[in-house]
């Protein structure tokens, strides 16, 4: 039996939008996720364990898309990722940046204006930002205990 693409653990206190019904009374429940699935959590905290070994914790309100085991799209909200060495290169796409894991634990938050805030708690991440008109800025490397915030306005400036 092949392992599931991803498993979601949520409890009854989680409130989901878009007609999603992942929690079913009582304590934590586990659900299998499919590639491309969108998670729209209004409130609460849930954990996604990808087949690669990466763990992503989301806190509502959050909108997160999971196209593959090596990539997630954070449209808004916040996540915390623990990426094992075997899954190095795991990427979080936001409206203004790509955050690429280089063996680490890190958090990403996207506010309502689309600005991305990245905080590294262990290891290193590489941040690639759009510079506007399809170009991108040189990647930035963040080390443990580093933080970087970028705005949509700064990312789209010529």
C-alpha positions as a Python dict, from the first residue, in 0.01 Angstrom:
ca = {
    (1, 'X'): (0, 0, 0),
    (2, 'X'): (140, 338, -101),
    (3, 'X'): (148, 603, 171),
    (4, 'X'): (-113, 878, 149),
    (5, 'X'): (-8, 1198, -28),
    (6, 'X'): (-78, 1385, 295),
    (7, 'X'): (-270, 1340, 619),
    (8, 'X'): (-455, 1615, 800),
    (9, 'X'): (-504, 1600, 1177),
    (10, 'X'): (-775, 1834, 1303),
    (11, 'X'): (-999, 1845, 1606),
    (12, 'X'): (-1359, 1945, 1662),
    (13, 'X'): (-1261, 2302, 1750),
    (14, 'X'): (-1140, 2370, 1395),
    (15, 'X'): (-1383, 2575, 1185),
    (16, 'X'): (-1348, 2516, 810),
    (17, 'X'): (-1488, 2729, 526),
    (18, 'X'): (-1586, 2647, 169),
    (19, 'X'): (-1805, 2360, 287),
    (20, 'X'): (-1509, 2161, 417),
    (21, 'X'): (-1589, 1917, 697),
    (22, 'X'): (-1267, 1769, 832),
    (23, 'X'): (-1351, 1751, 1202),
    (24, 'X'): (-1617, 1518, 1335),
    (25, 'X'): (-1676, 1572, 1706),
    (26, 'X'): (-1455, 1470, 1993),
    (27, 'X'): (-1077, 1458, 1988),
    (28, 'X'): (-837, 1479, 1694),
    (29, 'X'): (-933, 1303, 1371),
    (30, 'X'): (-713, 1216, 1076),
    (31, 'X'): (-810, 1264, 710),
    (32, 'X'): (-629, 1177, 386),
    (33, 'X'): (-567, 1466, 149),
    (34, 'X'): (-533, 1465, -229),
    (35, 'X'): (-281, 1661, -442),
    (36, 'X'): (-416, 2005, -532),
    (37, 'X'): (-651, 2020, -235),
    (38, 'X'): (-724, 2361, -83),
    (39, 'X'): (-748, 2388, 295),
    (40, 'X'): (-952, 2687, 414),
    (41, 'X'): (-938, 2696, 794),
    (42, 'X'): (-1130, 2984, 956),
    (43, 'X'): (-1012, 2918, 1312),
    (44, 'X'): (-820, 2659, 1506),
    (45, 'X'): (-493, 2475, 1449),
    (46, 'X'): (-440, 2171, 1226),
    (47, 'X'): (-141, 1963, 1123),
    (48, 'X'): (-63, 1834, 774),
    (49, 'X'): (191, 1551, 741),
    (50, 'X'): (315, 1507, 385),
    (51, 'X'): (440, 1172, 253),
    (52, 'X'): (788, 1331, 226),
    (53, 'X'): (805, 1359, 606),
    (54, 'X'): (744, 1734, 611),
    (55, 'X'): (502, 1854, 878),
    (56, 'X'): (307, 2177, 820),
    (57, 'X'): (108, 2329, 1104),
    (58, 'X'): (-158, 2580, 1001),
    (59, 'X'): (-341, 2831, 1219),
    (60, 'X'): (-671, 2982, 1109),
    (61, 'X'): (-764, 3191, 935),
    (62, 'X'): (-553, 3037, 658),
    (63, 'X'): (-586, 2931, 293),
    (64, 'X'): (-332, 2669, 188),
    (65, 'X'): (-312, 2472, -136),
    (66, 'X'): (-116, 2147, -159),
    (67, 'X'): (-20, 2075, -524),
    (68, 'X'): (258, 1824, -438),
    (69, 'X'): (460, 1681, -147),
    (70, 'X'): (736, 1933, -221),
    (71, 'X'): (524, 2244, -265),
    (72, 'X'): (244, 2431, -94),
    (73, 'X'): (77, 2759, -179),
    (74, 'X'): (2, 2989, 114),
    (75, 'X'): (-260, 3236, -11),
    (76, 'X'): (-317, 3394, 330),
    (77, 'X'): (-263, 3316, 696),
    (78, 'X'): (24, 3144, 871),
    (79, 'X'): (205, 2814, 875),
    (80, 'X'): (500, 2655, 1048),
    (81, 'X'): (699, 2387, 863),
    (82, 'X'): (935, 2118, 994),
    (83, 'X'): (1128, 1976, 701),
    (84, 'X'): (1351, 1669, 742),
    (85, 'X'): (1682, 1645, 553),
    (86, 'X'): (1522, 1394, 314),
    (87, 'X'): (1272, 1661, 201),
    (88, 'X'): (1514, 1954, 161),
    (89, 'X'): (1386, 2188, -108),
    (90, 'X'): (1028, 2194, 18),
    (91, 'X'): (883, 2522, -110),
    (92, 'X'): (613, 2758, 16),
    (93, 'X'): (474, 2986, -256),
    (94, 'X'): (314, 3311, -138),
    (95, 'X'): (169, 3601, -341),
    (96, 'X'): (506, 3783, -320),
    (97, 'X'): (775, 3520, -263),
    (98, 'X'): (895, 3162, -282),
    (99, 'X'): (1041, 3027, 42),
    (100, 'X'): (1266, 2726, -26),
    (101, 'X'): (1375, 2503, 260),
    (102, 'X'): (1742, 2419, 296),
    (103, 'X'): (1703, 2181, 594),
    (104, 'X'): (1508, 2370, 853),
    (105, 'X'): (1212, 2471, 1062),
    (106, 'X'): (1046, 2796, 960),
    (107, 'X'): (727, 2997, 970),
    (108, 'X'): (558, 3198, 696),
    (109, 'X'): (274, 3444, 732),
    (110, 'X'): (85, 3620, 453),
    (111, 'X'): (-127, 3917, 560),
    (112, 'X'): (-444, 4047, 391),
    (113, 'X'): (-237, 4281, 171),
    (114, 'X'): (-28, 3987, 44),
    (115, 'X'): (290, 4076, 233),
    (116, 'X'): (499, 3775, 337),
    (117, 'X'): (677, 3744, 671),
    (118, 'X'): (933, 3461, 706),
    (119, 'X'): (1090, 3354, 1035),
    (120, 'X'): (1355, 3080, 1056),
    (121, 'X'): (1379, 2891, 1386),
    (122, 'X'): (1628, 2624, 1276),
    (123, 'X'): (1852, 2588, 971),
    (124, 'X'): (1833, 2799, 653),
    (125, 'X'): (1576, 2905, 394),
    (126, 'X'): (1618, 3076, 60),
    (127, 'X'): (1369, 3349, -33),
    (128, 'X'): (1305, 3434, -395),
    (129, 'X'): (1095, 3746, -454),
    (130, 'X'): (927, 3873, -764),
    (131, 'X'): (1072, 4209, -869),
    (132, 'X'): (787, 4299, -1107),
    (133, 'X'): (731, 4253, -1481),
    (134, 'X'): (820, 3883, -1453),
    (135, 'X'): (1172, 3947, -1321),
    (136, 'X'): (1292, 3828, -983),
    (137, 'X'): (1534, 3965, -731),
    (138, 'X'): (1846, 3775, -627),
    (139, 'X'): (1762, 3507, -367),
    (140, 'X'): (1810, 3592, 1),
    (141, 'X'): (1928, 3330, 249),
    (142, 'X'): (1795, 3345, 604),
    (143, 'X'): (1968, 3161, 887),
    (144, 'X'): (1841, 3047, 1226),
    (145, 'X'): (1665, 3320, 1428),
    (146, 'X'): (1644, 3548, 1122),
    (147, 'X'): (1330, 3718, 999),
    (148, 'X'): (1239, 3893, 675),
    (149, 'X'): (926, 4079, 578),
    (150, 'X'): (835, 4190, 227),
    (151, 'X'): (536, 4377, 99),
    (152, 'X'): (331, 4332, -214),
    (153, 'X'): (412, 4693, -305),
    (154, 'X'): (787, 4634, -271),
    (155, 'X'): (765, 4311, -470),
    (156, 'X'): (587, 4477, -762),
    (157, 'X'): (792, 4796, -780),
    (158, 'X'): (990, 4845, -1103),
}
